[in-house]
Amino acid sequence: MGATTPSVDVGHPPRYPPGMVAEASSPDKHQPSAPQRRADLAGVVRAVCRSERLFPPRAAGVVMVSGGQDSIALLHLLATGALGDEGPASLTVVHVNHHLRGDESDADERLVVEHCAALAVDLRVVHAPVDKARGNVQAEARELRRSAALSTAALVGASTIALGHTLDDQVETMLYRLGRYGGLSSFAAMRPVEPPWVRPLLRVRRAETAHYCEVNGLRFARDRGNDHPGYARTGLRVQVVPAWEEALPGAVKAAGRAAEVAAEANELIAEVVAAAAADSELLGGEAARPGARRVFSVSRLRGLSCPVRRALLRSVLESSRGLGASRRVVSAVEGLLEGTEAAEVHVGGGWIAHVEGGRLSFLQVEPGGTASTRVGPIGSRVDRSDRQVELPCPGEVLWGGLVVRAEIDARFAAHDPRVEAYVNAGVLKGPLWVRGARPGDVIRPLGAPGKRRVQDVLVDAKVAGSLRSVVPLVGCGDRVLWVAGFIVSEEGRIGAETRAVVRLSVTKASS
């Protein structure tokens, strides 16, 4: 990340870099006019700190300061005691220099140093360059700032880290998430308190922080990267939000109130979902699903109301995949609960939802199409594979997490057709083999007049598409003798003239 400098103690008055613009003196044309701004910013922020209990009494705090108008205003409010007992007992400032804008980045750092010196506030500067060639520069920069803040808070014993997000940031985030992801969680956006993070300015417009800086003579930097035309947020900031506010005055503050209500609604939903999950999830031996990360009772899920069931499924999908779950994906999983046969759907992010035996399982698929945690028709943990291996007779072979055996026997006996079969040893004209189904594979079912495609046999048996390749086939030469667990070939028929039989069986490999 880069070295953290020692605390800075600058004794001289602020000296602002040449050419540093006091942006507050030239209000952004997209911001509300002066009459719309509240003069008592300190009073508003103090009320937020009190109602949301942002800073514990007599506790130390950390504040992230970039040098922009919002963070400079927040620094001044916290460091001058303007918040009274509602502010932190002591303050440490963290400034992260990513060196993304050359001299401008260094000028921002100097500006923060001088503000902290004038306010007699402890400052820690972290140099954390970001490699622009690595992809998402903004995301990496955010993670580096987060790491720097957490490290500093731990070092100074602070329980809170203050961020300068404003109501404008809140609404831009809400619109961005709503347009990109949808769903109720998009409306919630950011919250005033997400320990250890606190946002004292979250009910304040950006124009108000600019006004505060102006009336208090606070100069600040402008990150021109925020105006980059290639960023979606830039379009929201300079086009969408101003047009919305102009067409419907007060829309931004109304949206901020909606975000707070949505956050509380999400908390309530989370409690309801947790209770429903505790009642519906199968654990321990009851789950009986090798490789499944989470298993639920289909009947219990059906017994939930539609809104609760869908909220539960969405929560499980998002926690498993680490991705947002669209209504289409949730509906697809919910549709699995309506049938009585085994079925599954791919839900994205390398995950599968699988229904079988009254259980809904969520299983992860390995990269490259392998499903080493997927459960096959006979309940075994299997690998997806069409590789062919030779099966000694007598003998056994390990294939895809299964043990396939061939044993010579003198007579035919009653057996479990789900895991074993008998064929006439006299028809074997070469070594036996084991593999998964391949396109073009055919078998003549025992007692049937003609041949059928193995694919059709599995389809008729209601084997889910992604599981068909994990059903082992046992054959000899170019003939399929047994589709394990489903059908035996007519060519292996045992008759009066049969002198010996071969018992084929499949069992789960021991772990």
TORTI-448481 format. One line per field, with one value per residue (C-alpha): x, y, z. Coordinates in Angstrom, 2 decimals, padded with zeros to 5 digits. Each point is the difference from the previous one (the first is absolute). Example, Ala and Ser with C-alpha at 12.3 -4.5 7.8 and 13.67 -1.06 7.14 Angstrom:
2
c1 [012.30, 001.37] $
c2 [-004.50, 003.44] $
c3 [007.80, -000.66] $
//
This chain:
511
c1 [000.00, 002.86, 001.50, -002.04, 001.69, 000.33, -002.49, 000.48, 000.43, 000.27, 000.25, -000.45, -003.31, -001.60, 001.80, -002.12, 001.75, 000.18, -002.93, -002.13, -003.53, -002.46, -002.73, -002.62, 000.24, -001.30, -003.01, -000.63, -002.75, -001.66, -000.37, -002.94, 000.26, 001.05, -003.53, -000.46, 003.02, -000.30, 002.33, 000.27, 001.81, 001.49, -003.48, -001.23, 003.03, -000.15, -003.62, 000.97, 002.82, -002.38, -002.93, 002.18, 002.52, 002.90, 002.76, 000.08, 000.63, 003.66, 001.13, 002.75, -000.88, 001.66, -001.07, 000.92, 000.97, 000.67, 000.26, -003.33, -002.71, -002.00, 002.87, 001.50, -003.34, -000.31, 003.55, -000.71, -003.26, 001.69, 003.25, -001.43, -002.45, -002.96, -001.85, 000.47, -000.41, -001.40, 003.43, 002.98, 002.14, 003.19, 000.63, 002.52, -000.05, 000.90, 000.88, 000.80, 002.04, -000.54, 002.29, -002.55, 000.09, 003.67, 000.58, -003.69, 000.06, 003.03, -001.71, -002.99, 002.32, 001.68, -003.39, -001.11, 003.32, -000.44, -003.62, 000.93, 002.92, -002.24, -002.56, 002.65, -001.34, 002.03, 000.46, 001.17, 000.75, 000.02, 001.58, -001.90, 000.62, -002.59, 001.02, -002.30, 000.75, -001.58, -003.61, -002.49, 002.06, -002.79, -000.76, 003.65, 000.46, -003.04, 001.38, 003.37, -001.66, -002.12, 003.07, 001.86, -002.94, -000.44, 003.71, 000.14, -003.13, 001.53, 003.27, -001.55, -002.78, -002.85, -003.43, -001.37, 001.22, -001.78, -000.57, -001.06, -002.86, -002.83, -003.66, 001.04, 002.32, -002.85, -002.43, 002.61, 000.79, -003.69, -000.63, 003.12, -000.92, -003.63, 000.99, 002.65, -001.48, -003.57, -001.57, -000.94, 003.60, 000.83, -002.23, 001.75, 003.38, 002.21, -000.87, 001.09, 001.47, 001.65, 002.55, 002.71, -001.00, -002.11, -001.28, -000.85, -000.74, -002.45, -002.97, 001.91, 000.10, 003.33, -000.84, -000.28, 003.54, 001.24, -001.85, 001.47, 003.51, -000.68, -001.28, 002.81, 002.77, 000.91, 001.72, -000.33, 001.16, -002.09, 000.61, -000.53, -000.13, -003.53, -000.98, 001.40, -002.64, 000.59, -001.34, -003.67, -000.12, 001.14, -003.12, -002.18, 001.73, -000.05, -003.09, -002.50, -000.10, -000.10, -002.73, -002.02, 000.32, -000.92, -003.09, -001.01, 001.52, 000.82, 000.35, 003.54, -000.89, -003.14, 002.14, 002.35, -002.90, -001.13, 003.48, -000.18, -003.44, 001.22, 002.98, -002.31, -002.29, 002.98, 000.87, -003.54, 000.07, 003.33, -001.50, -003.02, 002.22, 002.34, -002.95, -001.38, 003.42, 000.43, -003.32, 000.56, 003.68, 001.05, 003.15, 002.22, -001.21, -003.41, 001.54, 001.57, 001.44, 003.73, 001.72, -002.97, 000.74, -003.60, -003.03, -003.65, -003.21, -002.16, -003.22, 000.96, 000.92, -003.35, -001.70, 001.46, -001.84, 001.22, 001.74, 001.84, 000.97, 001.37, 001.86, 001.53, 001.07, 001.46, 001.96, 001.40, 000.96, 001.73, 001.89, 001.11, 000.99, 001.17, -002.15, -003.31, -002.91, -002.41, -003.72, 000.41, 002.55, -002.09, -003.08, 001.96, 001.03, -003.52, -001.29, 002.05, -002.17, -003.13, 001.10, 000.25, 003.00, 003.69, 000.91, 002.50, 000.85, 003.28, -000.29, 003.24, 003.24, 000.91, -002.99, -002.85, -003.33, -001.06, -003.27, -000.22, -001.63, -001.86, 003.20, 001.20, 003.81, 002.41, 003.21, 003.09, 001.34, 003.74, 001.54, 000.13, -003.35, 001.04, -002.59, 002.00, -002.56, -002.99, -002.12, -000.83, -003.12, 001.25, 001.01, 003.75, 002.44, 001.13, 002.16, -001.42, 002.02, -000.29, 003.49, 000.12, 001.84, 000.47, -001.90, 001.75, -002.22, 000.17, 001.14, -001.01, 000.83, -000.42, -001.94, -001.26, -000.24, -001.65, 001.31, -001.19, 000.47, -000.23, -000.22, -000.32, -002.88, -001.47, -003.60, -002.39, -001.41, -002.57, 001.60, -000.54, -000.30, 000.87, 003.60, 000.61, -000.72, 000.76, 001.08, 000.87, 003.76, -000.12, -000.67, 003.21, 002.41, 002.65, 000.69, -002.76, 000.15, -001.62, -000.68, -002.65, -002.51, 001.17, -002.03, -001.19, 000.06, -002.81, -001.26, -002.55, -002.04, -000.66, -003.23, -000.31, -000.06, 002.33, 002.73, -000.36, 002.33, 001.49, -000.83, -003.71, 000.11, 001.33, -002.48, -002.91, 001.38, -000.21, 003.74, 000.90, 001.97, 003.15, 000.02, -000.27, 003.72, 000.71, -002.00, 002.58, -000.40, 001.54, 000.67, 002.12, 001.42, -002.47, -003.00, -001.53, -001.02, -001.25, -001.10, 000.72, -003.11, -002.38, 000.11, 001.75, 000.67, -001.95, 003.38, 000.93, -003.15, 000.40, -001.63, -000.20, 003.29, 001.91, 002.96, 001.25, -001.15, 001.78, -001.27, 000.49, -000.38, 000.57, 000.67, 001.15, 003.76, 001.05, 001.33] $
c2 [000.00, 002.34, 001.50, 001.95, 003.24, 000.92, 002.45, 003.44, 003.01, 003.19, 003.14, 002.70, 001.41, -001.56, 000.73, -001.15, -001.16, 002.56, -000.32, -001.91, 001.16, 000.80, -001.94, 001.15, 003.54, -001.22, -002.22, -002.84, 001.00, -003.36, 000.59, 001.74, 003.78, 001.76, 000.54, -003.79, -000.58, -000.31, 002.34, -002.06, -003.03, -000.73, -000.18, -002.44, -002.26, 000.19, -001.18, -002.93, -001.00, 000.13, -001.90, -002.68, -000.19, 000.27, 000.61, -001.86, 002.29, 000.74, -002.23, 000.65, 000.41, -000.10, 002.15, -000.59, 003.27, 000.14, 003.80, 000.47, 002.31, -002.67, -001.50, 003.42, 001.19, -003.19, 000.37, 003.56, -000.98, -002.83, 001.77, 003.35, -001.49, 001.31, -003.24, 000.33, -003.20, -001.73, -000.14, -002.27, 000.65, -000.04, -000.03, -001.50, 000.92, -002.48, 001.19, -002.56, 001.16, -002.36, 002.08, -000.35, 003.68, 000.82, 003.50, 000.45, -003.00, 001.42, 003.41, -001.66, -001.56, 003.34, 001.63, -002.62, 000.29, 003.74, -000.22, -002.56, 002.15, 003.04, -002.04, -001.79, -003.38, -003.18, -001.09, -003.22, 000.01, -003.33, -000.32, -002.68, 000.20, -001.67, -001.82, 001.34, -003.02, -002.42, 000.81, 001.63, 002.88, 001.46, -003.32, -000.67, 003.53, -000.40, -003.24, 001.60, 002.91, -002.42, -001.96, 003.17, 001.21, -003.29, -000.30, 003.52, -000.51, -003.12, 001.83, 002.97, -001.97, 001.74, -001.63, 002.14, 001.09, 003.05, 000.36, 003.12, -001.46, 002.47, -000.26, 000.51, -003.01, -001.98, 000.76, -000.57, -003.38, -000.86, 000.89, -001.86, -003.20, 000.24, 000.33, -002.70, -002.59, 000.82, -001.39, 001.54, -000.02, 002.55, 002.57, -000.44, 001.05, 001.34, 000.25, 002.56, -002.78, -003.18, -000.71, 001.09, 002.38, 003.09, 002.67, 003.24, 001.91, -002.49, 002.40, 002.96, 001.18, 000.47, 003.68, 000.39, -001.24, 002.39, 002.85, -001.02, 000.07, 003.41, 001.69, -001.51, 000.87, -003.62, -000.72, -003.42, -001.99, -001.21, -003.54, 000.38, -003.76, 000.27, 001.79, -002.69, -000.42, -003.75, -000.55, -000.85, 002.02, 003.09, -000.17, -000.43, 002.87, 002.61, -001.02, -002.28, 001.31, 003.73, -000.62, -002.01, 002.71, 002.70, -001.88, -000.92, 002.31, -001.91, -003.33, -000.61, 000.47, -002.11, -002.75, 000.24, -000.55, -002.95, -001.49, 000.09, -001.64, -002.64, -000.77, -000.60, -002.12, -002.11, -000.59, -001.19, -002.25, -001.45, -000.96, -001.66, -001.84, -001.21, -001.46, -001.66, -001.42, -001.43, -001.80, -001.20, -000.91, -003.61, -000.59, -002.91, -003.47, 001.38, 001.82, -003.18, 001.87, -000.62, 003.09, 002.34, 003.28, 000.58, -002.32, 000.93, -001.93, 000.46, -000.53, 002.63, 002.48, -000.60, 000.77, 003.52, 002.98, 000.98, 003.24, -001.74, -002.99, 002.24, 002.18, -003.14, -001.38, 003.37, 000.16, -003.52, 000.68, 003.26, -001.39, -003.08, 001.64, 003.36, 001.53, 001.77, -002.31, 001.18, -000.71, -002.33, -002.16, -000.08, -001.00, -002.78, -001.49, 000.40, -001.87, -003.04, -000.32, -000.62, -003.29, -003.48, -001.26, 000.76, 003.24, 002.82, 003.43, 001.87, 003.19, 001.68, 000.61, -003.69, -001.22, -002.44, -000.35, -003.67, -001.57, -003.71, -002.12, 002.91, 002.02, 003.20, 000.04, 002.74, -001.40, 001.65, -000.95, 000.02, 002.02, -001.75, -001.72, -002.45, -000.59, -001.77, 000.93, -000.92, -002.95, -002.68, -002.14, -002.61, 002.54, -000.09, 002.82, -000.07, 001.72, 000.93, -002.06, -002.05, -001.47, -003.74, -002.32, -003.78, -002.11, -003.28, -003.04, -000.90, 003.33, 003.57, 003.52, 003.46, 002.26, 003.45, -000.60, -003.40, -003.52, -002.14, -003.77, -003.07, -003.43, -003.49, -001.98, -003.40, 001.03, 002.89, 001.36, 002.54, 003.44, 003.73, 001.35, 003.52, -000.98, -003.43, -002.14, -003.46, -000.81, -003.22, -000.56, -001.85, 003.21, 001.68, 000.05, 002.21, 002.17, 001.96, 003.78, 002.80, 003.57, 002.69, 000.29, 001.30, 001.34, -002.92, -002.62, -002.56, -002.99, -002.74, -000.07, -003.41, -001.36, 002.74, -000.67, 002.78, 002.37, 003.31, 002.90, 000.13, 003.70, -000.81, -002.63, 002.59, 002.64, -002.41, -000.83, 003.74, 000.34, 003.69, 001.04, 000.98, -003.34, -002.31, -000.07, -001.14, -003.23, -002.78, -002.27, -003.50, -001.59, -002.34, 000.77, 002.32, -001.13, 001.62, -002.75, 002.01, 003.58, -000.13, 000.21, 000.13, -002.68, -003.25, -001.00, -002.81, -001.24, -000.89, -002.06, -003.01, -003.16, -003.77, -000.55, 002.62, -001.64, 003.02, 003.49, 003.26, 002.12, 003.71, 002.44, 003.63, 001.36, 003.30, 000.23, 000.36, 003.47] $
c3 [000.00, 000.65, 003.11, 002.53, 001.00, 003.67, 001.51, -001.52, 002.24, -002.05, 002.09, -002.63, -001.32, -003.07, -003.27, -002.93, -003.18, -002.82, -002.33, 002.51, -000.69, 002.75, -001.72, 002.49, -001.36, -003.37, 000.68, -002.42, -002.41, 000.61, 003.74, 001.72, 000.25, 003.20, 001.39, 000.00, 002.22, 003.77, 001.85, 003.17, -001.38, 003.42, 001.54, -002.64, 000.35, 003.77, -000.10, -002.24, 002.34, 002.95, -001.58, -001.59, 002.88, -002.43, 002.54, 003.33, 003.02, 000.73, -002.87, -002.54, -003.66, -003.40, -002.95, -003.64, -001.72, -003.74, -000.21, -001.76, 001.28, 001.81, 001.95, 000.79, 001.37, 002.06, 001.33, 001.09, 001.74, 001.90, 000.86, 001.18, 002.48, -002.01, 000.77, 003.74, 001.98, -003.10, -001.64, 000.77, 003.07, -002.11, -003.71, -002.42, -003.69, -002.74, -003.50, -002.71, -002.98, -002.96, -002.27, -002.81, -001.06, 000.37, 001.38, 000.78, 002.35, 001.78, 000.22, 001.67, 002.54, 000.77, 000.45, 002.52, 001.85, 000.36, 001.14, 002.66, 001.16, 000.37, 001.93, 002.10, -001.05, -000.23, -003.65, -001.58, -003.71, -001.84, -003.42, -001.91, -003.76, -002.24, -003.15, -002.74, -002.17, 002.49, -000.88, 002.35, 001.35, 002.12, 001.70, 000.80, 001.33, 002.26, 001.40, 000.70, 001.81, 002.00, 001.04, 000.99, 002.10, 001.82, 000.72, 001.42, 002.10, 001.51, 000.65, 001.83, 001.68, -001.86, -000.16, -002.85, -003.42, -001.42, -003.75, -001.88, -002.04, -000.54, -000.97, -003.64, 000.26, 001.55, -002.83, -002.71, 001.58, 000.20, -003.66, -001.11, 001.86, -001.05, -003.64, 000.16, 002.38, 000.98, 003.15, 003.33, 001.23, -002.70, 001.71, 003.33, -001.45, 002.83, 003.69, 002.62, 002.15, -001.29, 002.74, 000.07, -002.82, 000.75, -002.40, 001.82, -003.24, -001.48, 000.37, -001.38, -003.61, -001.74, -000.52, 003.77, 000.62, -002.69, 001.73, 003.37, -001.44, -001.53, 003.16, 002.09, -002.45, -000.62, -003.26, -001.56, -002.99, -002.88, -001.25, -003.72, -000.27, 001.38, -003.21, -002.30, -002.74, -000.12, 003.53, 000.42, 003.20, -001.89, -002.17, 003.07, 001.79, -002.78, -001.97, 001.72, 003.59, -000.95, -002.58, 002.52, 002.64, -002.52, -001.16, 003.55, 002.64, 003.18, -001.83, 001.28, 003.66, -000.44, -001.53, 002.98, 002.38, -002.13, 000.28, 003.79, 000.01, -002.48, 002.24, 002.95, -002.19, -001.04, 003.66, 000.65, -003.06, 001.12, 003.37, -001.65, -002.48, 002.75, 001.89, -003.15, -000.86, 003.49, -000.40, -003.59, -000.13, 000.47, 002.01, 000.89, -000.93, -000.93, -002.96, -001.45, -002.93, -000.58, -001.36, 000.47, 001.73, 001.14, -000.12, 000.59, 000.41, -003.09, 001.96, 002.58, -002.73, -001.67, 003.30, 000.14, -001.46, -003.47, 001.12, 002.86, -002.16, -002.75, 002.47, 001.52, -003.37, -001.00, 003.26, -000.46, -003.61, 000.79, 002.99, -001.96, -003.25, 001.26, -002.73, -000.17, -000.78, -002.68, 000.19, -002.99, 001.84, 003.18, -002.03, -001.70, 003.35, 001.36, -003.05, 001.04, 003.10, -002.07, -001.58, 001.45, -002.03, 000.33, -001.77, 000.20, -001.38, -000.36, 002.03, -001.04, 001.83, -000.37, 002.03, -000.56, 001.80, 000.01, 001.17, 000.75, 002.68, 001.56, 000.47, -001.64, -000.08, -001.03, -001.48, -001.42, -003.42, -000.49, -002.88, -003.33, 000.36, 002.72, 002.67, 002.66, 002.63, -002.09, 001.05, -002.55, -000.31, 002.44, 002.60, -000.59, -000.18, -003.60, -002.59, -003.36, -002.49, -003.18, 000.42, -000.53, 002.36, -000.22, 002.53, 000.94, 000.38, 002.76, 001.39, 000.66, -001.16, 001.49, -002.35, 000.88, 003.73, -000.54, 000.33, -002.93, 000.52, -002.23, 001.68, -001.49, 001.50, -000.70, 000.28, -000.29, 003.29, 001.14, -000.04, 000.37, -003.59, 001.19, 000.73, -001.57, -003.06, -001.38, -003.58, -001.82, 000.23, -003.33, -001.99, 001.13, -002.95, 001.48, 003.05, 001.73, 000.16, 002.01, -001.16, -000.16, -002.83, -003.37, -002.92, -002.15, 002.79, -000.43, 001.98, -000.69, 003.25, 001.50, -001.50, -002.61, -003.77, -001.07, 001.11, 001.78, 000.47, 003.48, 000.05, -000.47, 002.74, 002.47, -001.14, 000.50, 003.44, 000.89, 000.54, -000.01, -003.07, 001.83, 001.87, -003.01, -000.63, 003.58, -000.35, -000.59, -003.02, 000.00, -003.36, -002.05, -003.41, -001.74, 002.09, 003.07, 002.43, 002.96, 000.58, 003.72, 002.11, -002.96, -002.70, -001.05, -003.61, -001.70, -001.24, 003.58, 000.56, 002.31, -001.36, 000.53, -001.79, 002.01, 001.77, 001.99, 000.76, 000.71, 002.85, -000.62, 002.88, 000.85, 003.47, 001.36, 000.45, 003.61, 000.82] $
//
